[in-house]
Amino acid sequence: MGAGQTCPRFNMAVLQGKSLRKTFPGVVALDDVDIQLSSGRVHALVGANGAGKSTLVKILTGYYEHYEGQVFIDGRPVSLRSPMNAFSNGIEVVHQEVDIELVPSLTVAENLYLEAFATGHSGTVVRSRQLRKKASEDLARIGFPLPVDAKVDELPLHEKQRLVIARALLRNVKFLILDEPTASLSLLEADKLFDLVEDLKNRDVGILYISQRLDEVARVADEVTVLRNGKVVAHFDFVPQLEEIVEAMLDSPQEELFPKKEKRDFGDVVLKVEGLKWRNRVKGVDFSVRRGEILAITGLTGAGKTETLKLIFGALKPDSGEVFLEGRKLKIREPFDAIKMGIYLTPEERRKEGLILDKPARENISLPFLKKLSRSLGVISKTQEVQYAKRSAEKVRLTPMDVERQAQYFSGGNQQKIVVGRWLSGNPKVLLMDEPTQGVDIGAKREIYQLITEIARNSAVVIATSEINEAVGIGDRILVMRDGKVVYEVDRSEANTQELLSYAAGVKS
C-alpha cells in the first residue's frame, strides 16, 4: 500500500462448509468434512497428496454440481453448483497454475476486466485509453501497482498472481483460496506473497491457504486443518508445533501391502546421475542405483521428482548434468534413445502419457518394440505381437486377461499393469516409475508392489512417489527431494516416516 492509502474494508463474514461429502465410482474423496473461513484470518489446509484438498476446493468454488452437505455464508445457506455461484458469493481461487486464469496475449488492463467483457457489462470501458485509465485508477485505489499496458505473458509469475488477486479484490472478494501459491516462486517472490497475504488479512479477506510446505504454514496461518484420506483428522485454532501437524498428516503404515523383503546384496551401479539441472525445477541432483536395488525418491508436489525422471528418460532436455549407464556416459536426446539403451519410464499421468486409450492392450504393450515384432519390409507380425502381449499380460496378471480389450475399459490398476507390462519383456536395465500406484485400489497396489519387487531382481528400479509410506515400504534406499534438490538420504532399515515428511515439508533442513 502506498503512503496515505486506506484499505477498502468489507463486512465481516464467515464461510462454513458442513458435512461435505463427495464420492466418485468406488472412491470416497471427501467424507463428512467441516471447514470454516472467517474475515481477516488465514486458515491453512494441509494434507498429503490424495487427502481431499482439491476436492474441497472444487466444492467451495462451484466446480462440482453434485455433492452432499451444505455451505453457509453468515449462517445463510448458499448454493455453490457452478463457478458463477461462487463468484456471486464472493468466493474466488488463485490456482497453482495461475496462467489458466489469464489470457496471456492480452494486457494487464484487459485481463483485469475479462468478466465484464464476457458478460457484456463493460459499460463505457471499451476504448483502449479509457480502459488503461480505469485500470490505473482501480489498481491505485487498491494499492496494486501493475503495468497496465504490459502483456500478461511478459509478466513474472508473482505479478501474474498479483493480477489475479487484484481482479478478485475489484470484484469485492470475501473469501480467497490460495492453492499451493509458492510452488513455482523463488524465495524472494515467496516473501512478497507472504507480505501480500498479510495485506489481504488487513482488508478483511478470509483466506484458505493450501500448502504442503509447513514452514510456510507456520509463517502465514492463524489456524490449521489437516485432511487425511478425505477426512478432517485434526484442527488447531492456532499454529501448533510443526511436528504435531506432521504426525496428523501421516497415516499408519500399511505394512501388509508390501512384499516382505529379504536382505540381499546388490550388484554393481547401473545408473548414475550427476549434477542434473533443469530450469528452476531440478537443481543439481546426484544419485546412483545398483542392480537389484529399488531407490525411492519422495517429496511433496513440485519437489522435482517427475522432472528428474523425465530428464533421465529424455522427455526433458537438461540444462546441465550427466547420466551414466553401467559406467558409460549417455547422450539421450529423446525417449527413443533411452529405450534403445534399456531405460524405461512408466509416467505419472498414465492415461495422458502412458496409454492410447482407444487402442487394445495388445497395441499398448507392443508399441515400443514393433521393430522387433516386424518381418521384412517393416510388416508387423500379428502373431508375434499377440504372443508378446499375452506373455506380458500374464506376467502382470492383467484382469481380465483380454489383450484385445481397449485400454480405456480396464480399471485404473489394470491400466497401470498394461504400462508396466509393456516393459517387462523388454528386459529393462533401469525402470523409472513415477507415482506407480496413484489412483489404484488397495488390491492393485499390492500386486504392483509385488511386480516391482520381481522386476528389481534383475534391474535397477527408481520410483518417484509422494506417498512417504510407499517410499519406506517398497524402497531399499530413500531420497527426499524439496525445491528441486535432494535434501536427505536414508536406508530403508533406518527410515522414519515422520522424519522423512519433516524434511519434505521444510520442517527440517
C-alpha positions in Angstrom: 0.0 0.0 0.0 1.2 3.5 -0.8 1.5 6.2 1.8 -1.8 7.7 2.7 -3.8 4.9 1.1 -6.5 3.1 3.0 -7.6 -0.5 2.5 -11.1 -1.0 1.3 -13.0 -2.7 4.1 -15.5 -5.4 3.7 -18.2 -6.6 6.0 -17.0 -9.2 8.4 -18.1 -12.6 7.0 -18.0 -16.3 7.8 -18.0 -19.1 5.2 -18.9 -22.6 6.6 -18.9 -26.0 4.9 -20.8 -28.6 6.9 -20.8 -32.3 6.4 -19.3 -32.0 2.9 -19.0 -35.3 1.1 -18.1 -36.2 -2.5 -17.8 -39.6 -4.0 -16.6 -41.0 -7.3 -17.2 -44.5 -8.5 -15.5 -46.7 -5.9 -13.9 -43.8 -4.1 -14.9 -41.5 -1.2 -12.9 -38.4 -2.0 -14.3 -36.2 0.8 -16.1 -37.7 3.9 -18.2 -35.5 6.3 -15.8 -32.5 6.3 -16.5 -29.3 8.2 -14.5 -26.2 7.4 -14.8 -22.5 8.4 -13.2 -19.4 6.9 -13.5 -16.0 8.7 -12.8 -12.5 7.5 -9.2 -11.4 8.2 -7.9 -14.8 9.1 -5.7 -17.3 7.3 -6.9 -20.9 7.6 -4.2 -23.3 6.4 -5.4 -26.6 4.8 -2.7 -29.3 4.8 -2.6 -33.0 3.9 -0.7 -35.4 1.7 -1.5 -36.0 -1.9 -4.9 -37.5 -2.3 -6.1 -36.3 1.1 -9.1 -34.4 -0.4 -7.8 -30.8 -0.5 -8.5 -30.4 -4.3 -12.0 -31.9 -3.9 -12.8 -29.5 -1.1 -11.6 -26.5 -3.2 -13.7 -27.6 -6.1 -16.8 -27.8 -3.9 -16.2 -24.3 -2.5 -15.6 -22.8 -5.9 -18.7 -24.4 -7.6 -16.8 -26.8 -9.8 -18.9 -29.8 -8.7 -22.6 -29.6 -9.3 -23.3 -32.7 -7.2 -22.1 -33.2 -3.6 -23.5 -33.8 -0.2 -23.6 -31.4 2.7 -24.3 -27.6 2.8 -22.3 -24.4 2.5 -23.3 -21.3 4.6 -22.3 -17.7 4.5 -23.1 -15.8 7.7 -25.4 -18.6 8.6 -27.4 -18.4 5.4 -27.3 -21.5 3.1 -25.9 -20.8 -0.3 -25.9 -22.9 -3.5 -22.5 -23.5 -5.0 -23.2 -25.6 -8.0 -21.2 -23.6 -10.6 -18.2 -21.2 -10.6 -20.6 -18.3 -11.2 -22.4 -19.2 -7.9 -19.1 -18.9 -6.1 -18.2 -15.6 -7.8 -21.6 -14.1 -6.9 -21.0 -15.1 -3.2 -17.5 -13.5 -3.1 -15.5 -16.8 -3.3 -12.5 -16.9 -5.7 -9.4 -19.1 -6.1 -5.9 -18.5 -7.2 -4.7 -21.7 -8.7 -1.1 -23.0 -8.6 -1.1 -22.9 -12.4 -2.1 -19.2 -12.4 -1.8 -19.0 -16.2 -5.1 -20.9 -16.6 -6.9 -17.9 -15.2 -5.4 -15.3 -17.6 -5.3 -14.7 -21.3 -1.5 -14.3 -22.0 -1.9 -12.4 -25.3 -4.0 -9.6 -23.6 -2.7 -6.8 -21.5 -3.0 -6.4 -17.7 -5.8 -3.9 -18.2 -7.7 -6.2 -20.5 -7.3 -9.2 -18.1 -8.5 -7.1 -15.2 -12.0 -6.8 -16.7 -12.3 -10.1 -18.6 -15.5 -10.9 -16.7 -17.1 -7.6 -17.7 -16.3 -8.2 -21.4 -17.5 -11.8 -21.3 -20.9 -10.9 -19.8 -21.4 -7.8 -21.9 -21.4 -5.4 -18.8 -18.2 -3.5 -19.6 -20.2 -0.3 -19.7 -18.1 2.6 -21.1 -14.8 0.7 -20.7 -14.5 -0.1 -24.4 -11.8 2.2 -25.7 -8.1 1.5 -25.1 -7.4 4.8 -23.5 -10.4 4.6 -21.2 -9.6 1.0 -20.3 -6.0 1.9 -19.3 -7.1 4.9 -17.3 -9.7 2.9 -15.4 -7.3 0.1 -14.8 -4.6 2.5 -13.4 -7.2 4.2 -11.2 -8.6 0.9 -9.9 -5.2 -0.6 -9.2 -4.0 2.6 -7.4 -7.2 2.6 -5.3 -6.5 -0.9 -4.0 -2.7 -0.4 -3.8 -1.7 -2.9 -6.5 0.8 -1.1 -8.9 1.0 -3.2 -12.1 2.0 -2.1 -15.6 -1.5 -1.9 -17.2 -0.1 -1.9 -20.8 2.1 -5.0 -20.4 1.1 -8.2 -22.0 0.4 -10.9 -19.4 2.9 -13.4 -21.0 5.6 -10.8 -20.3 5.0 -10.7 -16.5 6.9 -12.8 -14.0 4.8 -15.4 -12.1 4.4 -13.4 -8.9 3.0 -10.4 -10.8 0.5 -12.7 -12.6 -0.6 -13.8 -9.1 -1.0 -10.2 -8.0 -3.1 -9.5 -11.1 -5.5 -12.4 -10.3 -5.7 -11.3 -6.7 -6.2 -7.6 -7.8 -9.1 -8.7 -10.1 -10.7 -10.6 -7.2 -10.4 -7.5 -4.9 -12.1 -5.3 -7.5 -14.9 -7.9 -7.5 -15.2 -7.4 -3.7 -13.9 -10.9 -2.9 -14.8 -12.0 0.6 -13.0 -15.4 0.6 -9.9 -16.2 -1.3 -8.4 -19.6 -1.8 -4.7 -19.7 -2.5 -3.8 -23.2 -3.8 -0.1 -24.0 -3.4 0.7 -20.4 -4.2 4.5 -20.6 -3.8 5.1 -23.9 -5.7 6.8 -22.1 -8.6 8.0 -19.0 -6.9 11.6 -18.1 -5.9 12.4 -17.3 -2.3 12.2 -13.6 -2.9 8.9 -13.9 -4.8 7.5 -16.0 -2.0 8.4 -13.3 0.6 6.4 -10.8 -1.5 3.5 -13.2 -1.5 3.6 -13.5 2.3 3.5 -9.8 2.6 0.5 -9.8 0.3 -1.3 -12.3 2.4 -0.8 -10.1 5.4 -2.2 -7.2 3.4 -5.3 -9.3 2.4 -5.9 -10.1 6.0 -5.9 -6.3 6.8 -8.6 -5.9 4.1 -10.8 -8.4 6.0 -10.5 -11.1 3.3 -10.8 -14.6 4.6 -8.1 -16.8 3.2 -7.9 -20.6 2.7 -4.2 -21.2 2.3 -3.4 -24.7 0.9 0.2 -25.8 1.1 2.3 -28.9 1.9 5.2 -26.6 2.9 4.8 -26.5 6.7 7.4 -23.8 7.2 5.1 -21.5 5.2 2.1 -22.6 7.2 3.9 -21.5 10.4 4.6 -18.1 8.8 1.2 -17.1 7.5 -1.6 -19.2 9.2 -3.9 -18.3 12.1 -5.4 -21.8 12.2 -4.8 -25.2 10.6 -6.9 -28.1 9.4 -5.4 -31.4 8.5 -7.1 -33.7 5.9 -6.2 -37.4 5.5 -8.0 -39.9 3.3 -10.8 -37.4 2.8 -11.5 -36.7 6.4 -10.6 -34.0 8.9 -8.2 -35.7 11.3 -7.1 -32.6 13.2 -7.9 -28.9 13.6 -5.9 -26.3 15.5 -7.2 -22.8 16.4 -3.6 -21.8 16.4 -0.4 -22.9 14.7 1.0 -25.8 16.7 4.4 -27.3 16.7 5.0 -28.4 13.1 5.8 -31.9 14.4 2.2 -32.2 15.5 1.0 -31.4 12.0 3.3 -33.9 10.5 2.0 -36.6 12.9 -1.6 -35.8 12.0 -0.8 -35.9 8.2 0.8 -39.4 8.4 -1.4 -42.5 8.1 -0.3 -45.6 9.9 2.0 -47.6 7.6 0.1 -50.4 5.9 3.0 -52.9 6.0 0.8 -55.8 4.9 0.6 -54.1 1.5 4.4 -54.5 0.8 6.2 -57.8 0.0 8.5 -58.9 2.7 12.0 -58.1 1.6 14.9 -60.5 2.2 18.2 -58.9 3.0 20.3 -59.3 -0.2 23.4 -58.0 -1.8 23.1 -55.6 -4.6 25.1 -55.7 -7.8 27.2 -53.0 -9.5 25.9 -49.5 -10.1 23.7 -49.5 -13.2 22.5 -45.9 -13.2 24.4 -42.8 -12.0 23.2 -39.2 -12.2 25.5 -36.2 -11.6 24.6 -32.5 -11.3 21.3 -32.8 -13.2 19.7 -29.3 -13.6 16.7 -28.1 -15.5 15.2 -24.6 -15.3 14.3 -23.8 -11.7 12.8 -27.2 -11.0 15.8 -29.5 -10.8 18.9 -28.0 -9.1 21.9 -30.3 -9.2 20.5 -33.8 -8.5 23.1 -36.6 -7.8 22.3 -40.2 -7.1 23.2 -43.8 -8.2 21.3 -47.1 -8.1 22.6 -50.6 -8.2 21.3 -53.7 -9.9 18.7 -55.4 -7.7 18.0 -52.2 -5.8 14.8 -50.1 -5.5 15.6 -46.5 -5.0 12.5 -44.5 -3.8 12.5 -40.7 -4.4 9.9 -39.0 -2.3 8.8 -35.4 -1.7 5.8 -33.1 -1.9 4.2 -31.8 -5.0 6.5 -29.7 -7.1 9.7 -31.1 -5.4 11.2 -32.0 -8.8 10.7 -35.8 -8.7 8.8 -36.1 -12.0 11.1 -33.8 -13.8 14.2 -35.7 -12.7 12.8 -39.0 -14.1 11.8 -37.3 -17.4 15.3 -35.8 -17.7 16.9 -39.3 -17.4 14.4 -40.7 -19.9 15.0 -37.9 -22.5 11.4 -36.5 -22.2 13.0 -33.2 -21.0 16.4 -31.8 -22.0 18.7 -31.0 -19.1 20.4 -27.6 -18.8 23.4 -29.4 -17.4 24.4 -32.7 -15.8 25.4 -36.2 -16.8 23.7 -39.6 -16.9 25.8 -42.8 -16.8 24.6 -46.3 -17.6 26.9 -49.1 -16.4 29.7 -46.6 -16.3 29.2 -45.2 -19.8 28.2 -41.6 -20.2 25.0 -41.3 -22.2 23.7 -38.9 -24.8 19.9 -39.1 -24.5 18.2 -36.7 -26.9 14.8 -38.2 -26.8 12.9 -41.2 -25.2 13.7 -43.4 -28.1 17.4 -43.2 -27.2 16.7 -44.2 -23.6 14.5 -47.1 -24.7 17.3 -48.5 -27.1 19.6 -48.5 -24.1 17.2 -50.3 -21.8 16.0 -47.3 -19.7 12.2 -47.3 -19.5 9.7 -45.0 -17.8 6.1 -45.5 -16.6 4.8 -41.9 -16.4 2.7 -40.4 -13.6 -0.2 -39.5 -15.9 -0.8 -42.9 -17.4 -4.0 -42.0 -19.2 -2.4 -39.0 -20.8 1.2 -40.0 -21.4 1.3 -43.8 -20.9 -1.7 -45.2 -22.9 -3.6 -44.8 -26.1 -6.9 -45.3 -24.5 -8.9 -46.3 -27.6 -6.4 -48.9 -28.7 -6.4 -52.5 -27.3 -4.0 -53.6 -24.6 -2.1 -55.6 -27.3 -1.1 -52.5 -29.2 -0.3 -50.5 -26.0 2.0 -53.3 -24.8 3.8 -53.9 -28.1 4.1 -50.2 -29.2 7.8 -49.6 -28.2 9.0 -52.9 -29.6 7.3 -53.0 -33.0 10.6 -53.2 -34.8 11.4 -56.5 -33.0 8.0 -57.8 -34.0 8.3 -56.8 -37.6 9.0 -59.1 -40.6 10.8 -57.9 -43.7 9.7 -54.5 -45.2 8.5 -53.4 -41.7 5.3 -55.5 -41.8 4.3 -56.3 -38.2 3.7 -60.0 -37.4 0.3 -60.0 -35.8 1.0 -63.5 -34.4 4.2 -62.4 -32.7 2.6 -59.2 -31.4 -0.3 -61.2 -29.8 2.2 -63.6 -28.3 4.3 -60.8 -26.9 1.3 -59.0 -25.5 -0.1 -62.2 -23.9 3.3 -63.0 -22.3 3.5 -59.5 -20.8 -0.2 -59.6 -19.7 0.4 -62.9 -17.9 3.4 -61.6 -16.1 1.5 -58.7 -14.6 -1.7 -60.8 -14.1 -3.9 -58.5 -16.2 -7.6 -58.7 -15.3 -9.5 -59.5 -17.5 -6.8 -61.4 -19.5 -8.0 -59.9 -22.7 -5.3 -58.2 -24.8 -7.9 -57.1 -27.4 -9.9 -55.1 -24.9 -9.4 -51.3 -25.3 -7.2 -49.8 -22.6 -9.9 -47.3 -21.5 -12.2 -50.2 -20.4 -9.7 -51.6 -17.8 -9.7 -50.4 -14.2 -7.0 -47.9 -13.1 -4.9 -50.7 -11.5 -5.1 -52.8 -14.6 -4.3 -49.8 -16.8 -1.1 -49.4 -14.8 -0.4 -53.1 -15.3 -0.5 -52.6 -19.0 2.0 -49.7 -18.8 4.3 -51.8 -16.6 3.8 -55.0 -18.6 4.9 -53.1 -21.8 8.4 -53.0 -20.4 8.8 -56.4 -18.7 9.6 -58.5 -21.7 12.0 -55.8 -22.9 14.3 -56.8 -20.0 14.9 -53.3 -18.6 18.3 -52.3 -17.3 16.7 -49.4 -15.5 13.0 -49.0 -14.8 11.8 -45.5 -13.8 8.4 -45.4 -12.2 6.6 -42.1 -11.5 3.7 -42.5 -8.9 3.3 -46.2 -9.8 0.2 -46.7 -7.6 -1.6 -43.3 -8.0 -5.3 -43.8 -8.3 -5.4 -47.5 -7.9 -7.2 -49.6 -5.2 -5.5 -51.4 -2.4 -5.6 -54.8 -4.1 -4.0 -53.4 -7.2 -1.4 -51.7 -5.1 -0.4 -54.9 -3.5 0.0 -56.6 -6.9 2.0 -53.7 -8.3 4.4 -53.7 -5.4 4.9 -57.4 -6.0 5.7 -56.7 -9.6 8.2 -54.0 -8.7 10.0 -56.4 -6.4 10.2 -59.1 -9.1 11.5 -56.6 -11.7 14.2 -55.4 -9.3 15.7 -58.9 -9.2 17.4 -58.2 -12.5 17.1 -54.5 -12.9 17.7 -51.2 -11.2 14.4 -49.6 -10.2 13.8 -45.9 -9.4 10.4 -44.9 -8.0 9.2 -41.3 -7.6 6.3 -41.2 -5.1 4.6 -38.5 -3.0 3.5 -41.2 -0.5 6.0 -41.4 2.3 4.7 -44.7 3.5 5.1 -46.1 0.0 8.7 -44.9 -0.2 9.5 -46.6 3.1 7.5 -49.8 2.3 9.0 -50.5 -1.2 12.4 -48.7 -1.3 15.7 -50.2 -0.3 17.0 -46.7 -0.1 15.1 -43.4 0.1 15.9 -39.9 -1.1 13.8 -36.9 -0.1 13.6 -34.0 -2.6 12.5 -30.5 -1.8 12.6 -27.5 -4.2 14.5 -29.4 -6.8 17.2 -30.7 -4.5 18.0 -33.9 -2.7 17.8 -32.9 1.0 18.0 -36.2 2.7 19.0 -39.8 2.1 18.5 -42.9 4.3 18.5 -46.7 4.0 15.1 -48.4 4.5 16.2 -50.0 7.7 16.7 -46.6 9.3 13.9 -44.7 7.7 11.3 -42.9 9.8 8.2 -41.6 8.1 7.8 -38.6 10.4 11.4 -37.6 9.8 11.1 -38.0 6.0 8.0 -35.8 5.9 9.7 -33.3 8.1 12.5 -32.9 5.5 10.0 -32.9 2.6 7.8 -30.2 4.2 10.8 -28.0 5.2 10.4 -28.6 9.0 14.0 -29.9 8.9 16.7 -28.9 6.5 
